[in-house]
Every structure is written in C-alpha cells, then in structure tokens.
Amino acid sequence: MLQFINMLRLPASRNNRAGFSLAELMVGLALGLLTLLALSQAYIAFHGSRRTTAGTADAQTAAMSALFAIERDLQHAGPGLGDARLLGCGVAIDASQSIILAPVRIQAGVAGAPDTLVVYASDLLAPPASLGAALTAASTGIGLASTQGMREGDILGLREAGKPCTLARITKVDSAVLVTHTMLAPQAGLAFGYSTMATAFNLGRLSQVSYSIVGGELRRSSGDHAGNNPVVQTLAGNIVSMKAQYGFDTRAVIESVPQVTKWSALMIDADGSGTAGDSGDWQRIAGMRIAVVARSPNREASACAATAANLPGWQAPDDAGMLVRTDISLTHVPDWRCYRYRSYETVVPLRNVIWGRP
C-alpha cells in the first residue's frame, strides 16, 4: 500500500519527506485496523453460529439418550402385575406412603414443573395361589394351596375382593403349602383379615424405578418396591422438563389388538365403570407418550428478548381429546428465555400389559 502511494505522490523535498511518511503510516494503520475489525466480526459471527449449532447438537444428544433410557425401562414395566385382580390395587406402605400396584404411574408436576415417572417390575416366578387357611394379624405363616416357584425374599401381594391389598415378604418356604412371612404394610394389611377366598400373587423381587429431573439433570432412581435405599444415576444433563401421558383404549369391549383412542396425563374412566383408576382402567393402558426437553448449554443474550414463542412443544390432547401442538412450560427454569431448546417425544407400548389383556 505504501509503495502504491509513493508512486502517486508528487516529488517531495528532503524537508517534507518525513511528513509524508508519517501520513502514509497512519493511513496504512487505519486500513489495517479496519481490516482487522472486519475479520474479527466475521470470526465472532462464525464462532457464535458454531456455538449455536454445537449447543443444538448437544441438546439433541442429551434428549435422545434420555428417551432411550426411559423407553428401555417402560418396555419392561409391569411383569407380574397384569392380573386384573391385582392391577391398580393400592397398598399403604407406612403412615405417610402408599403405592399403586401398576406398571407405570405419572406423578404430575405442579404448575408446569416436570412430571415424574414411576415404573414397577417383578421377576415373577410362580402362578397365583389361593390361601389354604384364613390369615390374621396373629398368624405366623401363610398357608397356600401351593408354594411352587416361591423363594425366600419374594414379595407376595395379597388380594381379596372388598378388602385393601397388602404385601408380605417370604422369610422362609416351610413346605409345599406354607411360608413364613413378614408383613410390609401392617396397618393396611390384615386390618380386616383374609379368608380362603383371598389370593396370593408372587411378585418376586418387586422393584421400583423412577425418572425425575433435578437441577437440570435426568436422574434414574432404582430401589425396592417402596423405593428404599435407592441407587441414583444421572443419565443426561441439560434436561429441563419431562411430560408424560397414558394412552387408553376406550372402546366398549377390550379387543385382542389394543388401540389408543385417548391420551391423558391423568387417569380416566376408560372402561366406563364409573370409577377412574380402577383395575379395568389400568388394563386399558396400551402405551405411554413421553416428551423430554433439552436445553443448549450456551446462554445466548440474543435469545433473552424472545417471547413465549421460544417455548418448546409437544403433542398433547385438547378439550376434545385431539392431539395438538401444546407449549411445555419452562417457568420453573431460571432465566429460561436466554437459552435454546429442543423437545423430543416418543410412544412406548406397554407390552407386559398388552400381553396380560384377557
């Protein structure tokens, strides 16, 4: 550039040659700074675009990993819990805790907060057995028609029409018709006693797995039937919300091939019995719809001015029961407008419930 200017300038005297050189230097520096500014702006724009792309890819990876983990457990939900006599039965564990014997339950988040999924499964080893003798609080053992397939440590679900369910743990298999037991729900079970009309369902090692979002992380907690001594694993980061729905078959008669005719985040009277959440309703759950929302790890100041249009969405039923695009609330997430989100959803058939249909 300086050589080009030298070619164009008029001949200068020895006295002003130094002045022209200083002016040329200042022009060259100005042009260099302008070039550096343009390059810096191009680099910043490229780097910002790359961060956005990388953040979106990270969110997608986290969401897909979360869905895969949830789907895997849902596919194994409910073995041993498909019998209509036991399905949906409530059991009081202690004075402050109760469970419902069902493959999967949704614990809805409050005011748009993430839902929690609770999945139950057992390693069923024996068919149901009727009681061979009445069972009361004073009984030291449970008399059964058969103890075939039962083992020490297995959990028995006790059910008799018109009475609450209860759980008992086998501490010893005494004979082909008798087991020694420990009651797991003393205040609910045996409050009325069980007659020989009751049935004992061997639930094996009944386990509880729950999925929840804590501090922007998807966590899997696995423990016994009541969630005691859980093993907690962090499966994915930057997961800010999870929503779930039951898929009900509301047709008048249970068909051999299930079909989801209504989605709902709450239990409904799917069988038309007049009672929502009874055994017939649990039998009519053919699948679950799950959605997870992942957040880009990068805060973007340009996104902070976004309105509710920045909210992720999923397919949820409207008042008429039709699936429509519905926003997923993120008001529980601090500074939520300053991030980008991706939502992913899937439908998981509950195969153990389907196989257990009459």
N, C-alpha and C positions, 0 to 999 in steps of 0.2 A: 504493500500500500504506500509506504514511504517513497519507494522508487517511482511509482506512478505519479505521485505528487511532484517529485523532483523534476520529472520530465515536463510537467505542465507549467511550472512556475517560471517567472521571469528571472533573468540573471540578477543575482543579488551581490551587493558589495560585501567586502570582508566584514564590515561592521554589523550588518543586519543578518548575516548568515546564521548566527546563533539564535536570533529571534525566530526565524523561520523554522529552525529545527525543533524548538520548543513547541511551537504551534502544531507542527506535524505530529509530534509525540502525543500531545493532548488529544488530537483528532483520532489518532490510532488507538489510544487507550479508551476513548469513548466508544469507538466502534467495537473494540474487543469486549467491553463491558456489556454493550447491547447484545452482542452475540452470545456471551455467557449467560445473560438473563434469559434469552430465548431458549437456549439449551436447558437451563435449569427448569424453566416452566414446562418444557416438553418432558423432562425426566420426572418431575413431580406428578404430572398428569398420567404418565405411563405407570409410575410406581403406584399411584392411587388406584388406577384401573386394575393393576395386577393384584393389589391387596384385596380389592373387592371380589375379584374372580377367585382368588385363593380362599378368602373367607367363605364364599358361597360353596366352594368345593368341600371345605372343612365341615360346614353345616350339613351338607348332603351326606357326607360320610358318617357323621355322628348320628343323624336321623336314621339312616338305613341300618346302622349297627344296632340302634335301639329297637327298631321294629323287628329285626331278625331275632333278637334275644326274647322279646315278648312273644312273638309268634311261636317260637320253639316251645315255650312253656305252655302256651294256650293249646297247642296240639296235643299235649299230654295231660290236659286238665280233666279231672273227673273220673278216672278209673276207680271202680268200686262204689261210686256214688250215683249210679244210674238207676237203681231200683226205685220205682215210684213211691214205695212205702217209706223210703228214707230221704229221698231227694227234697231239698228245701226245708228240712226239719231244723228247728232252732235248738241250740244247746247252750245252756248257761255254763260257762267255764268257772267263773267265780262271781263275787258280788258285783263286779264292775265290768265284766267282759262276757260276751256271748258270741257265738259263731253260727253261721248257717251252713248246713251240710249241702254244698252245691259246688259245681266245678269251678265257677268263677263269679266273683262279685265285684261290682263297681262301687267304690266309695267316692261319691261326687265331691269335687272341690267346692268350697264356699266362695261365693261372689266371684266366679270366674277363675278361681285357682285351679291348678292341675288336679285331675282325678287320680285316684289310686286303684290299682288292680290287685285283687287277692285271689290267688289260684290254689285250689286244693287237689291233691292227688294221693292215691294209695297204691300199694303193691298188693292188690287183692290176691289172696292165696286159697280161699275157701268159699264155698257157697253159703248163703244164709242158713241159719239153723234155728228152729223153734226152741223155746225154753222147755226143758223137761220137768221143771218144778217152779213154783212161784218164787219170785225174787223180792226180798225186802231189805231194809237197811241192816237188819241183823244177820243176813245171810253171809256166810264166809266163802261161798263159792257160787258159781253159776252152773246150774245143771242144764245141759243142752242135749238135743236129740243126737248130735254128733259133733265131735271136735276135729273132724277131718280137716287137715291143712292148717290148723291153728298152731301157733308157736308162742313162746314166751316173748313178751314185749308188744305183741299185736294189740291193736285197739278194736274193741267191739262197740258198734253202735246199737243201742237198744231202743226198739220202737214198738209201741202198742197204740192202736187206734184210740184217740181221745185223750192221750197222755203225752206229756213232753218227752222228747228224746233225751238220752244221756249217753255218756261214753264211759267205758270201763277198760282198763288196761289188764291184760293177762299177765299175771306174775308167775303162773305155773300151769302147765297142762297136766292135770292129775290123772285123768283116764280118758277113755273114749267118749265119755258123756259128762265130764266135769272139769272145770277150770277154776283155779284160784284167781281172784281179781282184786283190783284197786279201783274204786270209783273216781272218775276225773271231774265229775260235776255233782258233788254231794248234795247241794241244796235243791237242785232241779231233779236229778235222777232219784228215783226211789221215794220221792215225796208222796207218791200215790202207790208205789209198789208196782211190780209187773207180774202178770199172771202167765199161765202157759199159752195164752193167746199172743204173747209178745214174740218178737223175732230178733235174733242177734245177727248183725251183719259184721263180718270180719273185714275191717278196713286196713289191716296190715299196719305198715308204718305210715300212718296218715301224716302228710306234710303240708305245710303252708308256705307259699311263695308269694311275695308281694312286690309290686313295682311302684315306686314313688319318685317324685322329683324333689330334691333337697338342694338348695343353694345352686341351682342351675346344673345339677348332675342327675342323671338317671341312675337310681340305685335299686339293686335287687337284694331282697332280704329273704332268706330261707331258714325255716326252723321247723319245729314240730307243729302239731295241729293247732296250737294256740299261739304260735309264733315265738315260743320261748327260746332263749339262747340263740338268737338269730345269727347267721353268717351274712354279713353285709358286704356287697360288692358294688363298686362304682363301675358301671358299664359304659357310660358315654358322658362327655362334658358338653357344655353349652346347649343342653336340652332344657327349655324353659316352660314347656307345657305338654300335657298329655290329656287326650279326651277319648272316651270310650262309649260305645253303645251296644246294647243287646239286640240281636236280630231274632225276632219272634216269627213263628209260623202260626198265624191267627186263623187259619182255615177251620171250618166247623169240625172236621174229623182229622185226626192225625194220619197223614198219608205215609206210605212206605218211603217215599222220596221227599225229604223236607224242602221247604221253600220259604225264604224270608219274605214276609209280606208287610212287616212293620218294624222299623228301627226305633229304639227308645233308650235314653240314658237311664230311665227308671224302670222298675218292674211294673208290668201292666197285667191286667186280667186277660191274658192271651187265650185261655181256654173257655172264657165266658162263664165261669163258675160263680162269679160274683165276688170273688176274693182275689186280690192281686198278690202275687208272691207265693201261692200255694204250690204243691208238688206238680200239678198239671201245667202251671206256667213255666216252671223250670224245665220241664220236659220239652217244652216248645221252643227253647232257645237253640237255634241251629248254628249260630255263628256270632262272632264279635267283630265290630268295626273299631279299629284303633287308629288314632292320629297322634303324631308327635310333632312338636315344633322345635326346630333347632335354630340357634342364633349364631350369626357370624361373630367370631371373637374380636373383630375390629370395630371400635367405635368410630362412627362417621359423623362429623359435625354437619355435613350437608344434609344428612337424613333427619336431623333433630327437628327441623321445621315441618316434617311430614305430618299429615293428619291421620285420621283413623284408616285411611286408605292403605297405610303401611301395615295394617294388621294382617296376619296370615289367616287362612280359612280352611274349611273342610266341608264335606257333605253331611249335613245334619237335617233331621226331619222338621218340617214346619208344622203349623197347627193342623194341617190337613193330612199329615203323615207323609208328605212328599219330600224327597231329598233335595235340598237346595244348598247353594253355597252360603256358608254361615261363618262370620268372623269368629276367631278364637281370641278371647280377651287376654291381654297381657298387662293389665293394670297392676298385677301383683309383682311385676318386674320393674325395679327401679330404673328410671331413665330409659324406658323401653323404646321411645321414639328414635333414639340415636343409633339403632342397630338395624341390620337387615336380617330377615327371617326366611326360613323355608319350612313348609309343612308337608308331611308325607303321611299317607294313610293306607291301610290295608284291611282286608276282610279275612278272618281266620275261621274256618269251620271247626266246631267243637265235635270232633269225630267220636269221642267216647260217649257223648250224649246222644249223638245220632245213632250209633251202634246199639245203644240201650233202649231205643224207642220201641214201643210194642208193635 
